[in-house]
């Protein structure tokens, strides 16, 4: 039996060609969706959806996975997740949070990918998040992609992405 890929609530301009749900409980759904846009460009994304009673499944976070750079992203995240706050914090264009550490993973003329530590408004701890900003004239023009790195979910997410990427080769 073939899985109904249309059930994955991804962007309307994308057509799913493969997917892997690795967690769906308590009103949260985490999955990897492999899709194509109208031009045949492939996208592999990690999604976190929240069940909204009136709107159905709503995207809370998504992360663009580049199989060629996944190993480097994973390494940098694992270096930063749960570590002490960096005293020499570089600039990152994060809104609404006080950035306390981070490292650029990759920066091109069009995109800037980084792992960032920030202070949580509701506790005395810091959080870790992956960010990908679109750049225009070397200025961040918005965050299209972000992913919270939590110690209780990251190992499962990391391993699911790793398996998915390995199976593409």
N, C-alpha and C positions, 0 to 999 in steps of 0.2 A: 504494500500500500504506500502510495506517495503522499508526503506531507503537503497540506494546503498552505503554501507559502504566503498567500494573500492575507492570512490572518495576522501577520506581523504588521503592526501599525507604524510603518516607516513613511518617509516623505513621499508625497504623491507623484513626483517626477522620477521615482526609482521603482524598478521592478525587481523583486527578490528572486534570486536564482539558487539560493541555498541558505540554510539557517540552522542554528543550534541554540535551543533554550537550555540553559543550565540552572536556572532557578526561577520558580514561579510560586510564590506563596505570600500570604499576609497582605495582599493587595499590591505587591511589587513583582515585576517581571524583568529578568535580566537575560539577554540573549545576544548572540552574534548573528548579524544578518549580512549576507553577501548579496549584493545587488548590482544592477546596471542602470545607468541613466539612459536618456533617449538617444545618446550618441554612441552607446556601447561601452562607455567607460565604466570599469568595475569599481565598486566601493565595498569595503569590508568595515563594518561598524559594530561597536559594542554599544548596546542600548540598555537604558534603565527606564522602564515605564512604571507609572503609578496608576492604579485603577481609580478613575474618577466616576462616581455613580452617574453623573449626567452626561459626561463626554466620552466615556469608555476609557481606553488606555491612552494616557497622555505621556509624552516624552519628557522626562525630568533631566536626563543627561544622555549624551552620546559621545562616543570617541571614535575618530577615524583611525583605522588600523592600516598601516603601510607595512606589508609583510617584509619588505627590504629593510625597514628600520625598527621593527618590533623588538629585536634583541637589544638594541641600544636603549630604546625607551624603557624597557623592562629593567635593564641594569641600573639606569639612573633613578628610576622610581624606587627600586629596592635599596639603593644607597641612601635615599632621603626619607622614605617612609618610617616614621617613628623615631628618627634621629633627633639629636639636640638641635635647637634653633641656631641658625647660622648668624654669627656676629657681624659678618660683612655681607649684608644682604644686597644683591644687585637689584636694579629696577626691573619690575614687571608691571605691565599695564592692567592690573587687577582692580576692579571696582568693588566697593562695599566691604572690603576686608583690609586689615593691616597685615601686609606681607612681612614675614619674619625670616624667610630663607627661600632658597630655590636654585635651580640650575637650568640653563638653556640646554635642550636636547638637540635641536636643529633649528636653524634660521636661514631662510632663503629670502629672495626679494618679495615673495608673495605670502609666506607663512612663517610663523614663529611658534615653536613647540617647546614647552618647558614644564618642569615639575616645580610646584610652588608650595611653600608652607605658609599658612596664614593663621592668625589668631581667630578663634571662634568667639563670637559675641556672647555666647551663653555659658561658656566654661573657661577655666584657666588653661586649657590645653590648646595645642595647635593642631591643625589639620593639614593633610597633604592632598593636593589636587593636580591633575594633569590639565594643562590648558593648551589650546591651539588658537592663536589669533591670526586673522587675515590682515595682511599689511598692505598699505597703499602709501607710496612715497616714504617708506620706512616708518610709518606711523600705524599703530594698531587701530583697525576700523571695526572691531567687534570680535566677540568670542563665538565662533560657530560650534566649537567643540570643547567640552570639559568633562572630566571624570574624577569623582571623589575616590581617593585611595584610602580604604579603611582596612585596618589590620584584620577584622573579622571576615571581610569579603574578598580582599585582594588576592589571596592565594588561589581561591576558586576561579576568579576572573582571569588571572594571569595564566593559570594552567589551561583553562578552556580556550583562551586565545592562542596559546602555544600549540595545542593540539590541532586547532582549526587551521592555523597557518601551516603547520607541518603537513597536513593532509592536502594542501593546495599544491605542494611541490611535486 
